[in-house]
Amino acid sequence: LAMLDEELVKTGSKVLFAGAGQGDDAIRAAELGAESTLIDLSPTMMDTNLKLIEKHPDKESLNIKPILGDILKHEAKANYDVVVANFFLTVFEKDKMNAVLDHLIKLCKPGGYVIIGDFKTASGNIFQKTAQQAYWLTAATAFFAVAGNAIHGLYNYADLLEKKGLKLCKEQTFSVLGQPAFQSILAEKQ
């Protein structure tokens, strides 16, 4: 939600949410007048989204399109003004994550934006970095145990986006127990 505001999402914008999550951000974009497309492979997560949408007091006015399926099979290239991947890329091992990120960038229009919200790359002194790595490894281990997600090091999304030709516009950090733990990155497709 940190990056979804009236400056970025306007009436008529097309916004894609890869790995739809809980659905709060897709609803926020739709409230701002966007056409929100949710894509998730998990029937459980999609059901969670649909229940949240159903509870919305103004659900009839929301323009939300749910798609139960694989993001890599979604072929609407250069169709979206904003592509959002919150806590989505982290489920993949490095090579697959890069392939998925490349696909998400292709789905974004030139001049459009990619938003990634995820665990923050470790920074600070040795104690802060150790705490951040431990926090990440605890989460990654839990994700692996519950869903079979890949266990890997923290991805540096800012560097990846720049290497893939996107211009970094904004980064925001969120803390847990006083330590930087999460980040949201906004990048423009040139």
C-alpha positions as CSV (number, residue, x, y, z in Angstrom):
1,L,0.0,0.0,0.0
2,A,3.0,2.3,0.6
3,M,3.4,3.2,-3.1
4,L,-0.3,3.1,-4.2
5,D,-1.4,6.8,-4.2
6,E,-3.3,9.2,-6.4
7,E,-0.1,10.4,-8.0
8,L,0.7,6.9,-9.3
9,V,-2.7,5.3,-9.7
10,K,-5.2,7.3,-11.6
11,T,-8.7,6.7,-12.9
12,G,-8.4,4.2,-15.8
13,S,-5.0,3.0,-14.9
14,K,-4.4,-0.7,-15.4
15,V,-2.7,-2.3,-12.4
16,L,-1.5,-5.9,-12.2
17,F,-0.9,-7.6,-8.9
18,A,1.3,-10.7,-9.3
19,G,0.8,-13.2,-6.4
20,A,-2.3,-11.3,-5.3
21,G,-1.7,-11.8,-1.5
22,Q,-4.4,-10.7,0.8
23,G,-5.9,-8.3,-1.7
24,D,-5.8,-5.0,0.3
25,D,-3.6,-3.3,-2.3
26,A,-5.7,-4.4,-5.3
27,I,-8.8,-3.0,-3.5
28,R,-6.9,0.3,-2.8
29,A,-6.0,0.6,-6.5
30,A,-9.6,0.0,-7.5
31,E,-10.8,2.6,-5.0
32,L,-8.5,5.1,-6.8
33,G,-10.3,4.2,-10.1
34,A,-7.9,1.7,-11.5
35,E,-8.7,-1.6,-13.2
36,S,-7.0,-4.1,-10.9
37,T,-6.0,-7.5,-12.2
38,L,-5.1,-10.1,-9.6
39,I,-3.1,-13.2,-10.7
40,D,-2.4,-16.0,-8.2
41,L,-1.8,-19.7,-8.6
42,S,-3.2,-20.5,-5.2
43,P,-6.9,-21.2,-5.0
44,T,-6.7,-20.5,-1.3
45,M,-5.2,-17.0,-1.8
46,M,-7.6,-16.2,-4.6
47,D,-10.5,-17.2,-2.3
48,T,-9.1,-14.9,0.4
49,N,-9.1,-12.1,-2.1
50,L,-12.6,-12.7,-3.3
51,K,-14.0,-12.8,0.3
52,L,-12.3,-9.5,1.0
53,I,-13.7,-7.9,-2.1
54,E,-17.2,-9.3,-1.3
55,K,-17.0,-7.6,2.2
56,H,-16.1,-4.2,0.7
57,P,-19.0,-1.7,1.3
58,D,-18.8,-0.4,-2.3
59,K,-17.9,-3.7,-4.0
60,E,-20.1,-3.0,-7.1
61,S,-17.9,0.0,-8.0
62,L,-14.6,-1.8,-7.8
63,N,-13.1,-2.9,-11.1
64,I,-11.2,-6.0,-10.1
65,K,-10.5,-8.9,-12.4
66,P,-9.3,-12.1,-10.6
67,I,-7.3,-14.7,-12.6
68,L,-6.5,-18.0,-11.1
69,G,-3.3,-19.0,-12.9
70,D,0.4,-18.9,-13.6
71,I,1.8,-15.3,-14.0
72,L,4.3,-16.7,-16.6
73,K,1.3,-17.7,-18.8
74,H,-0.3,-14.2,-18.7
75,E,0.7,-12.7,-22.0
76,A,-0.7,-9.2,-21.9
77,K,2.7,-7.6,-22.8
78,A,3.1,-3.9,-22.3
79,N,-0.5,-3.7,-21.1
80,Y,-0.2,-2.4,-17.5
81,D,0.5,1.1,-16.2
82,V,1.7,-0.4,-12.9
83,V,2.9,-4.0,-12.0
84,V,3.0,-4.9,-8.4
85,A,4.9,-7.8,-6.9
86,N,4.6,-7.8,-3.1
87,F,6.3,-10.6,-1.3
88,F,6.0,-12.6,-4.5
89,L,9.5,-12.8,-6.1
90,T,11.0,-14.0,-2.8
91,V,9.2,-17.4,-3.1
92,F,11.5,-18.3,-6.1
93,E,15.1,-19.5,-6.3
94,K,17.3,-17.0,-8.1
95,D,17.1,-18.1,-11.7
96,K,13.3,-18.5,-11.6
97,M,12.9,-15.1,-9.8
98,N,14.9,-13.4,-12.6
99,A,12.7,-15.0,-15.2
100,V,9.5,-14.0,-13.4
101,L,10.9,-10.4,-12.9
102,D,11.7,-10.2,-16.6
103,H,8.2,-11.3,-17.5
104,L,6.7,-8.7,-15.1
105,I,8.7,-6.0,-16.7
106,K,7.5,-7.1,-20.1
107,L,3.9,-6.8,-18.9
108,C,4.5,-3.2,-17.9
109,K,4.0,-0.4,-20.5
110,P,7.0,1.8,-21.4
111,G,6.8,4.7,-19.0
112,G,4.9,2.5,-16.5
113,Y,6.0,1.4,-13.1
114,V,7.1,-1.7,-11.3
115,I,6.6,-1.9,-7.5
116,I,8.3,-4.6,-5.5
117,G,7.6,-5.0,-1.8
118,D,9.7,-7.6,0.0
119,F,12.3,-8.3,2.7
120,K,15.0,-5.6,2.8
121,T,18.6,-6.4,1.8
122,A,20.7,-6.5,4.9
123,S,22.4,-3.2,5.7
124,G,24.0,-1.3,8.6
125,N,26.7,-2.6,11.0
126,I,27.5,-6.3,11.5
127,F,24.9,-6.7,14.3
128,Q,22.1,-5.1,12.2
129,K,23.0,-7.3,9.2
130,T,23.1,-10.4,11.3
131,A,19.7,-9.6,12.8
132,Q,18.2,-8.9,9.4
133,Q,19.6,-12.1,7.9
134,A,18.3,-14.1,10.9
135,Y,14.9,-12.5,10.5
136,W,14.9,-13.4,6.8
137,L,16.1,-17.0,7.4
138,T,13.5,-17.6,10.0
139,A,10.8,-16.4,7.6
140,A,12.3,-18.3,4.6
141,T,12.4,-21.5,6.7
142,A,8.8,-21.1,7.7
143,F,7.8,-20.5,4.1
144,F,9.7,-23.6,3.0
145,A,8.1,-25.7,5.7
146,V,4.5,-24.5,4.9
147,A,4.6,-24.0,1.1
148,G,7.9,-25.5,-0.2
149,N,9.2,-22.0,-1.2
150,A,12.9,-21.7,-2.1
151,I,15.4,-20.8,0.6
152,H,18.0,-18.3,-0.6
153,G,19.8,-15.1,0.4
154,L,18.1,-11.8,0.3
155,Y,17.6,-10.4,-3.1
156,N,18.8,-6.8,-3.9
157,Y,15.8,-5.7,-6.0
158,A,17.0,-2.2,-6.4
159,D,20.2,-3.4,-8.1
160,L,18.3,-5.9,-10.2
161,L,15.8,-3.4,-11.4
162,E,18.6,-1.0,-12.4
163,K,20.5,-3.8,-14.2
164,K,17.3,-4.6,-16.1
165,G,17.1,-0.9,-17.4
166,L,14.5,0.5,-15.0
167,K,14.9,3.9,-13.2
168,L,14.6,3.8,-9.5
169,C,12.1,6.4,-8.3
170,K,11.4,5.8,-4.7
171,E,12.4,3.4,-1.9
172,Q,10.7,3.1,1.4
173,T,11.9,1.0,4.4
174,F,9.8,-0.5,7.2
175,S,11.1,-1.7,10.5
176,V,10.4,-4.5,12.9
177,L,11.6,-4.1,16.5
178,G,13.7,-1.1,15.4
179,Q,15.5,-3.0,12.6
180,P,14.9,-2.4,8.9
181,A,13.0,-5.5,7.7
182,F,11.0,-4.7,4.7
183,Q,11.2,-2.4,1.7
184,S,9.0,-1.1,-1.1
185,I,10.7,0.0,-4.3
186,L,9.1,2.0,-7.2
187,A,10.9,1.9,-10.5
188,E,10.0,3.3,-13.9
189,K,10.2,1.3,-17.1
190,Q,12.1,3.4,-19.6
